[in-house]
Amino acid sequence: MLTAQNISVTLGAARVLHDVDLKVKAGEILHLTGGNGAGKTTLLRVLCGLTASAGQIQVQGHPPRSVAGRAAFAFVPDEAELYDDLSVAEHAQFASLAYAAPLEDLHTALNAFDLGHRLDQFPAELSRGTRQKVGLAIALGLKRPLTVLDEPFGTLDTDSRQVLRDHLSRLAAEGRCAVLTTHGGELAQLPKVRVVSVAQLQGSSR
Ligand SMILES: Nc1ncnc2c1ncn2[C@@H]1O[C@H](COP(=O)(O)OP(=O)(O)OP(=O)(O)O)[C@@H](O)[C@H]1O
């Protein structure tokens, strides 16, 4: 589903990733761990083609920046990036059109995160956690082969954390996969979770 080989990234004077290899299989949830500054966000962004790196990445056999590669995954950063001038409902419509995904699936995910009464609201009218739920609901509702989430539990309340865990369980059961980071133990009870530290992935540590 996802393969990354010989990934190296230098940011400023810092060698953040060195010769990282990674494979994620269908039906697997990869929990990337590491302390602050270990390189988790950098690696997620590289996997999505958002940060340049040396090495090769393929999502379902396609580079992440190709049209086919881009269509194969959804990414939510630690603060969801929403469009200021689109309502919640319009975000769902836009995502449905852009990814040729059923609008119904997006609304099902929005409702699961208890966002059904927020459809006419705009990002500036929403709390930080609610904006994050909109981003997560849309990414998960797109049901891409790969879902990439940076610190998705960070701002979520207890109920929403469970909704996210349920979505992750389901996507793995359906043969899709996810790569995510969290500093907490939210994934402890989930099946099919593989825990890997960024340090373990670095070339000299393998
Ligand atoms: N633009 C940049 N220029 C120089 N160094 C950078 C830049 N962006 C990130 N870094 C460095 O890259 C390293 C990895 O950062 P990254 O954000 O990937 O870590 P992280 O594991 O996600 O950390 P956290 O758990 O705190 O979110 C850090 O040491 C950081 O200081």
The ligand as a Tripos MOL2 file, in Angstrom:
@<TRIPOS>MOLECULE
LIG
   31    33     1     0     0
SMALL
NO_CHARGES

@<TRIPOS>ATOM
      1 N1         12.0670   24.4980    8.7240 N.pl3     1 LIG1
      2 C1         12.9150   23.8910    9.5600 C.ar      1 LIG1
      3 N2         14.2070   24.2820    9.6190 N.ar      1 LIG1
      4 C2         15.0960   23.6520   10.4350 C.ar      1 LIG1
      5 N3         14.7560   22.6230   11.2380 N.ar      1 LIG1
      6 C3         13.4890   22.2240   11.2170 C.ar      1 LIG1
      7 C4         12.4950   22.8180   10.3910 C.ar      1 LIG1
      8 N4         11.3210   22.1760   10.5890 N.ar      1 LIG1
      9 C5         11.5740   21.2260   11.5120 C.ar      1 LIG1
     10 N5         12.8560   21.2580   11.8880 N.ar      1 LIG1
     11 C6         13.5130   20.3560   12.8560 C.3       1 LIG1
     12 O1         13.2470   19.0320   12.4210 O.3       1 LIG1
     13 C7         13.1380   18.1800   13.5350 C.3       1 LIG1
     14 C8         11.9070   17.3150   13.4010 C.3       1 LIG1
     15 O2         10.7340   18.1220   13.5240 O.3       1 LIG1
     16 P1          9.3110   17.4550   13.4820 P.3       1 LIG1
     17 O3          8.3090   18.5660   13.5230 O.co2     1 LIG1
     18 O4          9.2410   16.5090   12.3500 O.co2     1 LIG1
     19 O5          9.3060   16.6400   14.8570 O.3       1 LIG1
     20 P2          8.1410   15.8500   15.5830 P.3       1 LIG1
     21 O6          8.6720   14.4900   15.9010 O.co2     1 LIG1
     22 O7          6.8910   15.9120   14.7870 O.co2     1 LIG1
     23 O8          7.9870   16.6730   16.9230 O.3       1 LIG1
     24 P3          6.7120   16.9750   17.9020 P.3       1 LIG1
     25 O9          6.4350   15.7090   18.6530 O.co2     1 LIG1
     26 O10         7.2470   18.0510   18.7940 O.co2     1 LIG1
     27 O11         5.5840   17.4510   17.0490 O.co2     1 LIG1
     28 C9         13.1610   19.0680   14.7850 C.3       1 LIG1
     29 O12        14.4150   18.9640   15.3820 O.3       1 LIG1
     30 C10        12.9150   20.4430   14.2400 C.3       1 LIG1
     31 O13        13.5560   21.4070   15.0270 O.3       1 LIG1
@<TRIPOS>BOND
     1     1     2 1
     2     2     3 ar
     3     2     7 ar
     4     3     4 ar
     5     4     5 ar
     6     5     6 ar
     7     6     7 ar
     8     6    10 ar
     9     7     8 ar
    10     8     9 ar
    11     9    10 ar
    12    10    11 1
    13    11    12 1
    14    11    30 1
    15    12    13 1
    16    13    14 1
    17    13    28 1
    18    14    15 1
    19    15    16 1
    20    16    17 2
    21    16    18 1
    22    16    19 1
    23    19    20 1
    24    20    21 2
    25    20    22 1
    26    20    23 1
    27    23    24 1
    28    24    25 2
    29    24    26 1
    30    24    27 1
    31    28    29 1
    32    28    30 1
    33    30    31 1
@<TRIPOS>SUBSTRUCTURE
     1 LIG1         1 GROUP 0 **** ****
